Amino acid sequence: MQFPRPLTEARLLRRYKRFLADVVLPGGEEVTVHCPNPGAMTGLAEPGMRVWLAPSRPGNKLARGWKLAELPQGGLAVIDTGLANGVVAEALSLGRIAGLPAFSSLRAEVRMDEESRIDFCLTTPEGPFWLEVKSVTLARQPGLAEFPDSRTARGAKHLAGLTAARRRGEGAAMLYLLARSDCDRIAIAGDIDPAYARAFEEARAAGVQMLGLGCEITPEGITPGHMVSVL
């Protein structure tokens, strides 16, 4: 997935009110940008960090949105969680996601029931196969990324929907996109959200596949990478 135009480099001053950040542009101008990430962003919003911005969509009150951040030890992390589905859609079209059944077509943002909407539904000979995507950026120890970085009732609800699908005899998988370049495996942060951890274990026990996908991150774009372990 290529960014539509070159990203603008800046320096982070502060992130606040969850969806706002102040940055300094190369010429010294201070501006407020949209931070498209509802999580805690632990370790990814430190003042002075180098960040990359993109023009916002028409109609957005802020002219720029925050896309990437440079990690302290080098490499990049994806700040915009909304990019994950585009990366996964590209990986699906290229056949890069090991473990999925053969499918003839796919739909995005499909309603599973009255309360749940799932990121992708694959059409397979055996029936629908449901695929939910989460972007993983938290890292508290070397090489290990964790999800979630804050409590997420919505995330647990998605797991419950996948569990119900498996119990109906339908296929289901949770795909964790490793959206930072300094880790090679993924785990569940049960100390941050015990309810999510319980839902994860229940889903895995019901037969929901737990998949991890790495990616190559540059200021030019994000490319699907190799599969990684979900512990």
NUDO-331681 format. One record per residue: residue in one letter; x, y, z of N, C-alpha, C in turn. Coordinates in steps of 0.05 Angstrom, whole numbers, plus 32768, in hexadecimal, padded with zeros to 4 digits. Example, Ala and Ser with C-alpha at 12.3 -4.5 7.8 and 13.67 -1.06 7.14 Angstrom:
# residues 2
{A, {8108, 7F8E, 809C}, {80F6, 7FA6, 809C}, {8108, 7FBE, 809C}}
{S, {8101, 7FD3, 808E}, {8111, 7FEB, 808F}, {8102, 8001, 809D}}
# end
This chain:
# residues 231
{M, {8011, 7FE8, 8000}, {8000, 8000, 8000}, {8012, 8019, 8000}}
{Q, {8010, 8029, 7FEB}, {8021, 8040, 7FE9}, {8011, 8059, 7FF2}}
{F, {801E, 806B, 8000}, {8011, 8084, 8007}, {800C, 8094, 7FEE}}
{P, {7FF6, 80A2, 7FED}, {7FEF, 80B0, 7FD4}, {8002, 80C6, 7FCC}}
{R, {8011, 80D1, 7FDF}, {8024, 80E6, 7FD9}, {803A, 80E5, 7FEF}}
{P, {8051, 80F1, 7FEA}, {8066, 80EF, 7FFF}, {805D, 80FB, 801A}}
{L, {8064, 80ED, 802F}, {805D, 80F6, 804A}, {806E, 810E, 8052}}
{T, {8064, 811E, 8064}, {8073, 8135, 806F}, {807F, 812E, 8089}}
{E, {8099, 8133, 808C}, {80A7, 812D, 80A6}, {80A2, 8144, 80B9}}
{A, {80A0, 813D, 80D3}, {809C, 8151, 80E8}, {80A7, 8147, 8102}}
{R, {80A7, 8157, 8117}, {80AF, 814F, 8132}, {8096, 8152, 8144}}
{L, {8092, 813E, 8154}, {807B, 813E, 8166}, {8080, 8150, 817E}}
{L, {806C, 8160, 8184}, {806D, 8170, 819D}, {805D, 8162, 81B3}}
{R, {8044, 815A, 81AC}, {8033, 814D, 81C0}, {801C, 8140, 81B2}}
{R, {8011, 812B, 81BF}, {7FF8, 811E, 81B7}, {7FE5, 8122, 81CE}}
{Y, {7FCB, 812A, 81C8}, {7FB8, 812F, 81DD}, {7F9C, 812B, 81D3}}
{K, {7F8A, 8128, 81E5}, {7F6D, 8123, 81DF}, {7F6A, 810C, 81CB}}
{R, {7F7C, 80F8, 81CD}, {7F7C, 80E0, 81BD}, {7F80, 80E5, 819F}}
{F, {7F71, 80F7, 8193}, {7F72, 80F9, 8176}, {7F7F, 8113, 816C}}
{L, {7F8E, 8120, 817D}, {7F9C, 8139, 8175}, {7FB9, 8137, 817C}}
{A, {7FCA, 8143, 816B}, {7FE6, 8145, 8171}, {7FF0, 8160, 8166}}
{D, {8004, 816B, 8174}, {8011, 8183, 816A}, {802D, 817C, 8161}}
{V, {8035, 8186, 8149}, {804F, 817F, 813E}, {805C, 8199, 8134}}
{V, {8076, 8196, 812F}, {8085, 81AC, 8122}, {808D, 81A3, 8106}}
{L, {8086, 81B2, 80F2}, {808D, 81AC, 80D7}, {80AA, 81B5, 80D1}}
{P, {80B6, 81AB, 80BB}, {80D2, 81B1, 80B6}, {80D9, 81CF, 80B6}}
{G, {80C6, 81E0, 80AE}, {80CC, 81FC, 80AE}, {80C8, 820A, 80C8}}
{G, {80C1, 81FB, 80DD}, {80BD, 8206, 80F8}, {80A1, 820C, 8100}}
{E, {808E, 8209, 80ED}, {8072, 820F, 80F3}, {8066, 81F9, 8105}}
{E, {8058, 8201, 811A}, {804A, 81EE, 812C}, {802D, 81EB, 8122}}
{V, {8024, 81D2, 811E}, {8009, 81CD, 8115}, {7FFD, 81B7, 8125}}
{T, {7FE2, 81B6, 8125}, {7FD3, 81A0, 8132}, {7FCB, 818C, 811C}}
{V, {7FCF, 8172, 8121}, {7FC8, 815E, 810D}, {7FB5, 8149, 811A}}
{H, {7FA8, 813B, 8109}, {7F96, 8125, 8112}, {7FA7, 810D, 8119}}
{C, {7FA1, 8101, 8130}, {7FAF, 80E8, 8139}, {7F9B, 80D1, 8137}}
{P, {7F9B, 80C2, 8121}, {7F87, 80AD, 811C}, {7F8D, 8093, 812B}}
{N, {7F8E, 8095, 8145}, {7F95, 807E, 8155}, {7F87, 8081, 8170}}
{P, {7F74, 806F, 8177}, {7F66, 8072, 8191}, {7F74, 8066, 81A9}}
{G, {7F8A, 8058, 81A4}, {7F97, 804A, 81BA}, {7FA9, 805B, 81CB}}
{A, {7FB7, 804E, 81DE}, {7FC9, 805D, 81F0}, {7FE2, 8066, 81E2}}
{M, {7FEB, 8059, 81CD}, {8003, 8060, 81BD}, {801B, 8062, 81D0}}
{T, {801D, 804F, 81E2}, {8034, 804E, 81F4}, {804E, 804D, 81E5}}
{G, {8060, 8060, 81EB}, {807A, 8061, 81DE}, {807B, 806C, 81C2}}
{L, {8064, 8073, 81B8}, {8062, 807D, 819C}, {805B, 809A, 819A}}
{A, {8059, 80A8, 81B0}, {8050, 80C4, 81B0}, {8062, 80D5, 81C2}}
{E, {807C, 80CF, 81C1}, {808E, 80DE, 81D2}, {8096, 80F8, 81C5}}
{P, {8096, 810F, 81D3}, {809E, 8128, 81C7}, {80BA, 8126, 81BB}}
{G, {80BC, 8132, 81A3}, {80D6, 8131, 8195}, {80D8, 811B, 8181}}
{M, {80C6, 8108, 8181}, {80C7, 80F2, 816D}, {80C3, 80FD, 8151}}
{R, {80D1, 80F0, 813E}, {80CD, 80F7, 8122}, {80B4, 80E8, 8118}}
{V, {80A2, 80F7, 810B}, {8089, 80EC, 8101}, {8085, 80F4, 80E4}}
{W, {8072, 80E6, 80D7}, {806B, 80EB, 80BB}, {804D, 80F0, 80B9}}
{L, {8047, 8104, 80A9}, {802B, 810D, 80A6}, {8022, 810B, 8089}}
{A, {8008, 8109, 8085}, {7FFC, 8109, 806B}, {7FE5, 811D, 806A}}
{P, {7FDE, 8128, 8053}, {7FC7, 8139, 8051}, {7FAE, 812A, 8059}}
{S, {7F9C, 8137, 8067}, {7F83, 812B, 8070}, {7F70, 8129, 8058}}
{R, {7F5C, 8119, 805B}, {7F47, 8117, 8047}, {7F37, 8131, 8046}}
{P, {7F2B, 8137, 802F}, {7F1A, 814F, 802E}, {7F04, 814E, 8042}}
{G, {7EFF, 8165, 804F}, {7EEA, 8166, 8064}, {7EF5, 8164, 8080}}
{N, {7F0D, 815A, 8083}, {7F19, 8158, 809E}, {7F20, 8174, 80A8}}
{K, {7F1B, 8179, 80C1}, {7F20, 8194, 80CC}, {7F3E, 819A, 80CE}}
{L, {7F4F, 8185, 80D0}, {7F6C, 8188, 80D1}, {7F78, 8181, 80B7}}
{A, {7F8C, 8190, 80AE}, {7F97, 818D, 8093}, {7FA8, 8174, 8090}}
{R, {7FB3, 816A, 80A7}, {7FC6, 8154, 80A5}, {7FBE, 813E, 80BA}}
{G, {7FC6, 8126, 80B3}, {7FC3, 810F, 80C5}, {7FDE, 8101, 80CA}}
{W, {7FE1, 80F7, 80E2}, {7FF9, 80EA, 80EB}, {7FF9, 80CD, 80E1}}
{K, {800D, 80C4, 80D2}, {800E, 80A9, 80C7}, {8023, 8097, 80D4}}
{L, {803B, 80A0, 80D7}, {8051, 8090, 80E0}, {8061, 809E, 80F6}}
{A, {806F, 808E, 8106}, {8082, 8099, 811A}, {809C, 8089, 8119}}
{E, {80B2, 8097, 811D}, {80CC, 8089, 811E}, {80D0, 807F, 813A}}
{L, {80D8, 8065, 813C}, {80DD, 8059, 8156}, {80F8, 8062, 8161}}
{P, {80FA, 8062, 817C}, {8113, 806C, 8188}, {812C, 805D, 817F}}
{Q, {8129, 8043, 817B}, {8140, 8032, 8173}, {8142, 802F, 8155}}
{G, {8132, 803E, 8146}, {8132, 803C, 8129}, {811B, 802C, 811F}}
{G, {8114, 8030, 8106}, {80FC, 8024, 80FB}, {80E4, 8035, 80FE}}
{L, {80CD, 802B, 80F5}, {80B4, 803B, 80F5}, {809D, 802C, 8100}}
{A, {8089, 803B, 810A}, {8070, 802F, 8113}, {8059, 803E, 8105}}
{V, {8044, 802F, 80FF}, {802D, 803B, 80F2}, {801A, 8046, 8108}}
{I, {8015, 8060, 8107}, {8004, 806D, 811B}, {7FE6, 806B, 8112}}
{D, {7FE1, 806E, 80F9}, {7FC6, 806E, 80EE}, {7FBB, 8051, 80ED}}
{T, {7FAA, 804A, 8101}, {7F9F, 802F, 8101}, {7F8D, 8029, 80EA}}
{G, {7F83, 803E, 80DD}, {7F71, 803A, 80C6}, {7F7F, 802F, 80AD}}
{L, {7F9A, 802F, 80AE}, {7FA9, 8025, 8097}, {7FAB, 8007, 8096}}
{A, {7FA6, 7FFA, 80AD}, {7FAA, 7FDD, 80AF}, {7F99, 7FCD, 809B}}
{N, {7F80, 7FD5, 8097}, {7F6E, 7FC6, 8085}, {7F78, 7FC7, 8068}}
{G, {7F83, 7FDF, 8061}, {7F8D, 7FE1, 8045}, {7FA5, 7FCF, 8041}}
{V, {7FB7, 7FCD, 8055}, {7FCE, 7FBB, 8053}, {7FC5, 7F9E, 8051}}
{V, {7FB1, 7F97, 8061}, {7FA8, 7F7B, 8061}, {7F99, 7F75, 8047}}
{A, {7F8A, 7F88, 803D}, {7F7C, 7F84, 8023}, {7F91, 7F7E, 800D}}
{E, {7FA7, 7F8D, 800E}, {7FBC, 7F88, 7FFA}, {7FC8, 7F6C, 7FFE}}
{A, {7FCD, 7F65, 8017}, {7FD8, 7F4A, 801D}, {7FC5, 7F34, 8014}}
{L, {7FAB, 7F38, 8017}, {7F98, 7F24, 800E}, {7F99, 7F22, 7FEF}}
{S, {7F9B, 7F38, 7FE2}, {7F9B, 7F37, 7FC4}, {7FB4, 7F2A, 7FBA}}
{L, {7FCA, 7F2B, 7FC9}, {7FE4, 7F20, 7FC1}, {7FE8, 7F03, 7FCC}}
{G, {7FD5, 7EFA, 7FDC}, {7FD8, 7EDF, 7FE7}, {7FED, 7EDD, 7FFC}}
{R, {7FF2, 7EF3, 800B}, {8008, 7EF4, 801E}, {8001, 7EEA, 803A}}
{I, {7FE8, 7EE3, 803F}, {7FDF, 7EDB, 805A}, {7FDC, 7EBD, 805B}}
{A, {7FF0, 7EB0, 8067}, {7FF0, 7E93, 8069}, {7FDB, 7E8A, 807E}}
{G, {7FCF, 7E73, 8078}, {7FBC, 7E68, 808B}, {7F9F, 7E6D, 8084}}
{L, {7F99, 7E7E, 8071}, {7F7E, 7E84, 8069}, {7F75, 7E70, 8054}}
{P, {7F5B, 7E6A, 8053}, {7F51, 7E57, 803E}, {7F50, 7E65, 8023}}
{A, {7F4F, 7E56, 800E}, {7F4B, 7E61, 7FF3}, {7F31, 7E70, 7FF2}}
{F, {7F30, 7E88, 7FE6}, {7F17, 7E97, 7FE4}, {7F14, 7EA2, 7FC8}}
{S, {7EFB, 7EA5, 7FC0}, {7EF5, 7EAF, 7FA5}, {7EF0, 7ECD, 7FA4}}
{S, {7EE8, 7ED8, 7FBB}, {7EE3, 7EF5, 7FBC}, {7EE4, 7EFD, 7FD9}}
{L, {7EE5, 7F18, 7FDD}, {7EE4, 7F22, 7FF8}, {7ED4, 7F3C, 7FF9}}
{R, {7EC9, 7F41, 8010}, {7EBB, 7F5A, 8015}, {7EC7, 7F67, 802E}}
{A, {7EC7, 7F82, 802E}, {7ED2, 7F90, 8045}, {7EBC, 7F9D, 8055}}
{E, {7EC1, 7F9F, 806F}, {7EAE, 7FAC, 8082}, {7E92, 7F9F, 807F}}
{V, {7E91, 7F86, 8086}, {7E78, 7F76, 8083}, {7E6B, 7F73, 809F}}
{R, {7E51, 7F76, 809F}, {7E42, 7F72, 80B8}, {7E3E, 7F55, 80BD}}
{M, {7E48, 7F4B, 80D4}, {7E46, 7F2F, 80DB}, {7E2B, 7F29, 80E8}}
{D, {7E22, 7F3C, 80F8}, {7E08, 7F3A, 8105}, {7DFE, 7F56, 810C}}
{E, {7DEA, 7F59, 811C}, {7DDF, 7F73, 8122}, {7DF2, 7F85, 8131}}
{E, {7E06, 7F7A, 813E}, {7E18, 7F8A, 814F}, {7E34, 7F8B, 8145}}
{S, {7E3D, 7F79, 8134}, {7E59, 7F77, 812D}, {7E5D, 7F7B, 810F}}
{R, {7E72, 7F8B, 8108}, {7E7B, 7F8E, 80ED}, {7E98, 7F84, 80EC}}
{I, {7E9E, 7F72, 80DA}, {7EB9, 7F66, 80D8}, {7EC7, 7F71, 80BF}}
{D, {7EE2, 7F74, 80C1}, {7EF1, 7F81, 80AC}, {7EEF, 7F74, 8091}}
{F, {7EF1, 7F59, 8090}, {7EEF, 7F4C, 8076}, {7EDF, 7F32, 8079}}
{C, {7ED1, 7F2C, 8064}, {7EC3, 7F12, 8061}, {7ECC, 7F05, 8047}}
{L, {7ED9, 7EEE, 8049}, {7EE3, 7EDF, 8032}, {7ECE, 7ECB, 8029}}
{T, {7ECA, 7EC8, 800F}, {7EB8, 7EB4, 8005}, {7EC8, 7E9B, 7FFE}}
{T, {7EC3, 7E85, 800D}, {7ED1, 7E6C, 8009}, {7EBD, 7E56, 8002}}
{P, {7EC7, 7E3F, 7FF7}, {7EB5, 7E29, 7FF1}, {7EA6, 7E1F, 8009}}
{E, {7EB2, 7E23, 8021}, {7EA5, 7E19, 803A}, {7E92, 7E2E, 8046}}
{G, {7E90, 7E45, 803A}, {7E7F, 7E5A, 8045}, {7E8F, 7E73, 804C}}
{P, {7E83, 7E85, 805B}, {7E91, 7E9E, 8062}, {7EA8, 7E9A, 8075}}
{F, {7EBD, 7EA9, 8071}, {7ED4, 7EA9, 8083}, {7ED9, 7EC5, 808C}}
{W, {7ED7, 7ECA, 80A6}, {7ED8, 7EE5, 80B1}, {7EF4, 7EEC, 80BA}}
{L, {7EFC, 7F04, 80B4}, {7F18, 7F0D, 80BA}, {7F17, 7F29, 80C6}}
{E, {7F20, 7F2B, 80DF}, {7F22, 7F45, 80EC}, {7F3F, 7F4D, 80EE}}
{V, {7F45, 7F67, 80ED}, {7F60, 7F71, 80EC}, {7F65, 7F84, 8104}}
{K, {7F7C, 7F81, 8111}, {7F84, 7F94, 8126}, {7FA1, 7F9D, 8121}}
{S, {7FA6, 7FB7, 8125}, {7FC1, 7FC2, 8122}, {7FCF, 7FC1, 813C}}
{V, {7FE7, 7FB6, 813D}, {7FF7, 7FB1, 8155}, {800F, 7FC3, 8156}}
{T, {8011, 7FD5, 816A}, {8028, 7FE8, 816B}, {8035, 7FE9, 8187}}
{L, {8029, 7FDD, 819B}, {8035, 7FDE, 81B6}, {804D, 7FCA, 81B8}}
{A, {8063, 7FD3, 81C4}, {807A, 7FC2, 81C9}, {8086, 7FCA, 81E4}}
{R, {8086, 7FB7, 81F7}, {8091, 7FBD, 8212}, {80AA, 7FAD, 8217}}
{Q, {80B1, 7F9B, 8206}, {80CA, 7F8C, 8208}, {80D4, 7F86, 81EC}}
{P, {80EF, 7F84, 81E9}, {80FB, 7F82, 81CF}, {80EE, 7F6B, 81BE}}
{G, {80E7, 7F72, 81A5}, {80DE, 7F5E, 8192}, {80C2, 7F55, 8195}}
{L, {80B4, 7F5D, 81AA}, {8098, 7F53, 81B0}, {8084, 7F6A, 81AE}}
{A, {8072, 7F68, 819B}, {805C, 7F7B, 8199}, {8044, 7F70, 81A7}}
{E, {8033, 7F82, 81B2}, {801C, 7F79, 81C2}, {8003, 7F88, 81BA}}
{F, {7FEC, 7F7A, 81BD}, {7FD2, 7F85, 81B8}, {7FBF, 7F7D, 81CE}}
{P, {7FAE, 7F8F, 81D8}, {7FAC, 7FAB, 81D1}, {7FBE, 7FBD, 81E2}}
{D, {7FBF, 7FD7, 81DB}, {7FCF, 7FE9, 81EC}, {7FBD, 7FF8, 81FF}}
{S, {7FA3, 7FF4, 81FE}, {7F90, 7FFF, 8211}, {7F77, 7FED, 8211}}
{R, {7F66, 7FF0, 8224}, {7F4E, 7FDF, 8225}, {7F3C, 7FE4, 820C}}
{T, {7F32, 7FCE, 8201}, {7F22, 7FD0, 81E8}, {7F0A, 7FBD, 81E9}}
{A, {7EF4, 7FC7, 81F3}, {7EDB, 7FB7, 81F3}, {7ED3, 7FB0, 81D7}}
{R, {7ED9, 7FC2, 81C4}, {7ED2, 7FBC, 81A8}, {7EE2, 7FA5, 819D}}
{G, {7EFC, 7FA3, 81A5}, {7F0D, 7F8D, 819C}, {7F03, 7F73, 81A7}}
{A, {7EFB, 7F72, 81C0}, {7EF0, 7F5A, 81CC}, {7ED6, 7F51, 81BE}}
{K, {7EC7, 7F65, 81B7}, {7EAE, 7F5F, 81A9}, {7EB3, 7F52, 818D}}
{H, {7EC8, 7F5C, 8180}, {7ECF, 7F4F, 8166}, {7ED7, 7F32, 816A}}
{L, {7EE7, 7F2D, 817F}, {7EEF, 7F11, 8185}, {7ED6, 7F00, 818B}}
{A, {7EC3, 7F0B, 8199}, {7EAB, 7EFC, 81A0}, {7E9B, 7EF5, 8186}}
{G, {7E9B, 7F08, 8173}, {7E8D, 7F03, 815A}, {7E9B, 7EED, 814A}}
{L, {7EB5, 7EED, 814A}, {7EC4, 7ED8, 813C}, {7EC0, 7EBD, 8149}}
{T, {7EBF, 7EBD, 8164}, {7EBA, 7EA4, 8173}, {7E9F, 7E99, 816C}}
{A, {7E8B, 7EAA, 816B}, {7E70, 7EA1, 8163}, {7E6F, 7E96, 8147}}
{A, {7E7E, 7EA2, 8135}, {7E7F, 7E98, 811A}, {7E8B, 7E7C, 8119}}
{R, {7EA0, 7E78, 8127}, {7EAC, 7E5D, 8128}, {7E98, 7E48, 8133}}
{R, {7E8A, 7E50, 8147}, {7E77, 7E3D, 8153}, {7E5F, 7E38, 8141}}
{R, {7E5B, 7E49, 812D}, {7E47, 7E44, 8119}, {7E52, 7E33, 8102}}
{G, {7E6C, 7E2D, 8103}, {7E78, 7E1D, 80EF}, {7E85, 7E2E, 80D8}}
{E, {7E86, 7E48, 80DC}, {7E92, 7E5A, 80C8}, {7EB0, 7E5F, 80CE}}
{G, {7EBF, 7E66, 80BA}, {7EDC, 7E6C, 80BF}, {7EE0, 7E87, 80CB}}
{A, {7EF5, 7E8A, 80DB}, {7EFA, 7EA5, 80E7}, {7F17, 7EA7, 80EF}}
{A, {7F21, 7EBF, 80EC}, {7F3D, 7EC4, 80F4}, {7F40, 7EE1, 80FD}}
{M, {7F52, 7EE5, 8111}, {7F5A, 7EFF, 8119}, {7F76, 7F04, 810E}}
{L, {7F7A, 7F19, 8100}, {7F94, 7F20, 80F4}, {7FA0, 7F38, 8102}}
{Y, {7FB7, 7F35, 810F}, {7FC5, 7F4B, 811C}, {7FDB, 7F55, 8109}}
{L, {7FD8, 7F6E, 8101}, {7FEC, 7F79, 80EF}, {8002, 7F86, 8101}}
{L, {801A, 7F7C, 80FF}, {8031, 7F86, 810E}, {803A, 7FA0, 8102}}
{A, {8031, 7FB6, 810D}, {8034, 7FD0, 8100}, {804C, 7FE0, 810B}}
{R, {8061, 7FD2, 8112}, {807A, 7FDF, 8119}, {8091, 7FCC, 8110}}
{S, {80A8, 7FD8, 810A}, {80BD, 7FC9, 80FD}, {80D1, 7FBC, 810F}}
{D, {80CF, 7FBF, 8129}, {80E3, 7FB5, 813B}, {80DB, 7F9C, 814B}}
{C, {80C5, 7F8F, 8143}, {80BB, 7F77, 8151}, {80B6, 7F60, 813D}}
{D, {80B7, 7F48, 8147}, {80B3, 7F31, 8136}, {809F, 7F1C, 8141}}
{R, {8090, 7F24, 8156}, {807C, 7F12, 8160}, {8068, 7F23, 8170}}
{I, {8050, 7F17, 8175}, {803A, 7F26, 8181}, {802F, 7F16, 8198}}
{A, {8027, 7F24, 81AD}, {801A, 7F18, 81C4}, {8002, 7F29, 81CD}}
{I, {7FF1, 7F1E, 81DE}, {7FDA, 7F2C, 81E8}, {7FE2, 7F39, 8203}}
{A, {7FDC, 7F53, 8206}, {7FE2, 7F62, 821E}, {7FCC, 7F5E, 8233}}
{G, {7FCB, 7F47, 823F}, {7FB6, 7F40, 8252}, {7FB5, 7F52, 826B}}
{D, {7FCC, 7F5D, 8272}, {7FCD, 7F6F, 8289}, {7FBF, 7F89, 8283}}
{I, {7FBF, 7F91, 826A}, {7FB3, 7FAA, 8262}, {7F95, 7FA7, 825F}}
{D, {7F8C, 7F91, 8253}, {7F70, 7F8B, 824F}, {7F6A, 7F6E, 8254}}
{P, {7F64, 7F66, 826E}, {7F5E, 7F4A, 8274}, {7F46, 7F40, 8265}}
{A, {7F32, 7F51, 8260}, {7F1A, 7F47, 8252}, {7F20, 7F40, 8235}}
{Y, {7F31, 7F50, 8228}, {7F3A, 7F49, 820D}, {7F49, 7F2F, 820D}}
{A, {7F5B, 7F2B, 8221}, {7F6B, 7F13, 8222}, {7F59, 7EFA, 8225}}
{R, {7F44, 7EFD, 8235}, {7F32, 7EE6, 8239}, {7F23, 7EE0, 821F}}
{A, {7F1A, 7EF5, 8211}, {7F0C, 7EF2, 81F8}, {7F1F, 7EE5, 81E3}}
{F, {7F38, 7EED, 81E3}, {7F4C, 7EE1, 81D1}, {7F4F, 7EC3, 81D6}}
{E, {7F52, 7EBB, 81EF}, {7F55, 7E9F, 81F5}, {7F3C, 7E8F, 81EE}}
{E, {7F25, 7E9A, 81F3}, {7F0C, 7E8D, 81EC}, {7F0A, 7E89, 81CE}}
{A, {7F11, 7E9E, 81BF}, {7F10, 7E9D, 81A2}, {7F23, 7E88, 8197}}
{R, {7F3C, 7E88, 81A1}, {7F50, 7E75, 8198}, {7F46, 7E58, 819E}}
{A, {7F3B, 7E54, 81B6}, {7F31, 7E39, 81BD}, {7F1A, 7E30, 81AB}}
{A, {7F0A, 7E44, 81A1}, {7EF4, 7E3D, 818F}, {7EFD, 7E38, 8173}}
{G, {7F16, 7E3D, 816D}, {7F21, 7E37, 8152}, {7F25, 7E50, 8141}}
{V, {7F22, 7E68, 814C}, {7F29, 7E80, 813D}, {7F47, 7E80, 8139}}
{Q, {7F4F, 7E84, 8120}, {7F6C, 7E85, 811A}, {7F77, 7EA0, 8123}}
{M, {7F8F, 7EA0, 812F}, {7F9C, 7EB8, 8138}, {7FB5, 7EBB, 8127}}
{L, {7FB5, 7ECF, 8115}, {7FC9, 7ED3, 8101}, {7FD8, 7EED, 8106}}
{G, {7FF2, 7EED, 8100}, {8001, 7F06, 8102}, {800F, 7F0B, 80E7}}
{L, {800E, 7F25, 80DE}, {801A, 7F2C, 80C5}, {802C, 7F44, 80C9}}
{G, {8045, 7F42, 80C1}, {8058, 7F58, 80C2}, {8055, 7F6A, 80AA}}
{C, {8063, 7F81, 80AA}, {8062, 7F92, 8092}, {807B, 7FA3, 8091}}
{E, {8082, 7FAC, 8079}, {8098, 7FBE, 8075}, {808D, 7FDA, 8074}}
{I, {8099, 7FEB, 8085}, {808E, 8006, 8088}, {80A3, 801B, 807F}}
{T, {809C, 802C, 806D}, {80AD, 8042, 8064}, {809B, 805B, 8061}}
{P, {80A7, 8073, 805F}, {8097, 808B, 805A}, {8089, 808A, 803E}}
{E, {8091, 8077, 802D}, {8084, 8075, 8013}, {806B, 8063, 8014}}
{G, {806B, 804F, 8026}, {8054, 803D, 8027}, {8059, 8026, 803B}}
{I, {8045, 8015, 803C}, {8045, 7FFE, 804E}, {8040, 7FE5, 803E}}
{T, {8053, 7FD2, 803F}, {8051, 7FBA, 802F}, {804D, 7FA2, 8040}}
{P, {803A, 7F90, 803A}, {8036, 7F78, 804A}, {8050, 7F67, 804A}}
{G, {8056, 7F5C, 8062}, {806F, 7F4D, 8065}, {8069, 7F30, 806B}}
{H, {8079, 7F24, 807C}, {8077, 7F07, 8082}, {8065, 7F03, 809A}}
{M, {805C, 7EEB, 809E}, {804B, 7EE3, 80B4}, {805C, 7EE3, 80CE}}
{V, {8050, 7EEA, 80E4}, {805E, 7EEA, 80FE}, {804D, 7EDB, 8112}}
{S, {805A, 7ED2, 8127}, {804D, 7EC1, 813B}, {803B, 7ED2, 814D}}
{V, {8023, 7EC7, 8154}, {8012, 7ED3, 8169}, {8013, 7EBF, 8180}}
{L, {801F, 7EC8, 8196}, {8024, 7EB6, 81AD}, {800A, 7EB1, 81BD}}
# end
